[in-house]
Amino acid sequence: MSIAAGAVALIDNGGANVASVVHALARLGVTAERTASPERIAAADRVILPGVGAAADAIRDGLLDAGIELEDTPDGPRWSLRQGQ
């Protein structure tokens, strides 16, 4: 199961509008293989993970749900437990 040289893998994570990315790439003349297979992704020359702009917020929300606050500071991130945890 190989992927063609110069191939672009578009990670289909089920959480982003992958169809819009496929359409945008097609308008640019780029063919991307839509896949969730780790092997296919690893074999690609280029990889696109759509929706990563929201990943930080999702991680921060998950940490908050676990009682951990993450604050951005000029010295880097600061972690703390929420009161009552």
C-alpha positions as CSV (number, residue, x, y, z in Angstrom):
1,M,0.0,0.0,0.0
2,S,2.2,2.8,-1.2
3,I,1.4,6.4,-2.0
4,A,2.7,8.1,-5.2
5,A,5.8,10.3,-5.1
6,G,5.0,13.9,-4.4
7,A,1.6,12.9,-2.9
8,V,-0.3,14.9,-0.5
9,A,-2.2,13.2,2.3
10,L,-5.2,15.1,3.7
11,I,-5.9,13.8,7.2
12,D,-9.6,13.0,7.5
13,N,-10.1,13.4,11.3
14,G,-13.8,13.7,11.1
15,G,-13.8,17.1,12.8
16,A,-13.0,19.6,10.1
17,N,-14.6,20.5,6.8
18,V,-12.4,18.2,4.8
19,A,-14.5,18.6,1.7
20,S,-13.8,22.4,1.6
21,V,-10.1,21.7,1.8
22,V,-10.3,19.1,-1.0
23,H,-12.2,21.6,-3.2
24,A,-9.6,24.4,-2.4
25,L,-6.7,22.1,-3.3
26,A,-8.4,21.0,-6.5
27,R,-8.8,24.7,-7.6
28,L,-5.0,25.0,-7.1
29,G,-4.4,21.9,-9.2
30,V,-3.4,19.8,-6.2
31,T,-4.7,16.2,-5.8
32,A,-4.8,15.0,-2.2
33,E,-5.6,11.6,-0.8
34,R,-8.1,11.9,1.9
35,T,-7.1,9.3,4.6
36,A,-7.0,8.5,8.3
37,S,-4.5,5.7,7.8
38,P,-1.3,6.3,9.7
39,E,0.6,4.3,7.1
40,R,-0.7,6.4,4.2
41,I,0.0,9.6,6.1
42,A,3.6,8.5,6.9
43,A,4.2,7.6,3.3
44,A,3.1,11.0,1.9
45,D,5.5,13.7,0.9
46,R,3.2,16.4,2.2
47,V,0.5,16.2,4.9
48,I,-2.4,18.6,5.6
49,L,-4.2,18.5,8.9
50,P,-7.3,20.6,8.5
51,G,-8.8,22.4,11.5
52,V,-5.7,22.6,13.6
53,G,-6.5,26.2,14.4
54,A,-9.1,25.0,16.8
55,A,-6.9,22.3,18.4
56,A,-5.4,24.5,21.0
57,D,-8.9,25.6,22.2
58,A,-10.0,22.0,22.3
59,I,-7.0,20.9,24.4
60,R,-7.4,23.9,26.7
61,D,-11.1,23.0,27.2
62,G,-10.2,19.4,27.9
63,L,-7.7,20.4,30.5
64,L,-10.3,22.7,32.1
65,D,-12.7,19.8,32.3
66,A,-10.0,17.9,34.1
67,G,-9.5,20.8,36.6
68,I,-6.3,22.1,35.1
69,E,-6.0,25.7,34.0
70,L,-3.5,26.7,31.4
71,E,-2.5,30.4,31.3
72,D,-0.4,32.0,28.5
73,T,2.2,34.2,30.0
74,P,5.2,36.1,28.6
75,D,7.4,33.5,30.2
76,G,5.5,30.6,28.6
77,P,2.5,28.6,29.7
78,R,1.6,28.4,33.4
79,W,-0.3,25.3,34.6
80,S,-2.4,25.3,37.8
81,L,-5.1,23.2,39.4
82,R,-8.5,24.9,39.7
83,Q,-9.7,25.7,43.2
84,G,-11.7,22.8,44.7
85,Q,-9.9,20.2,42.6
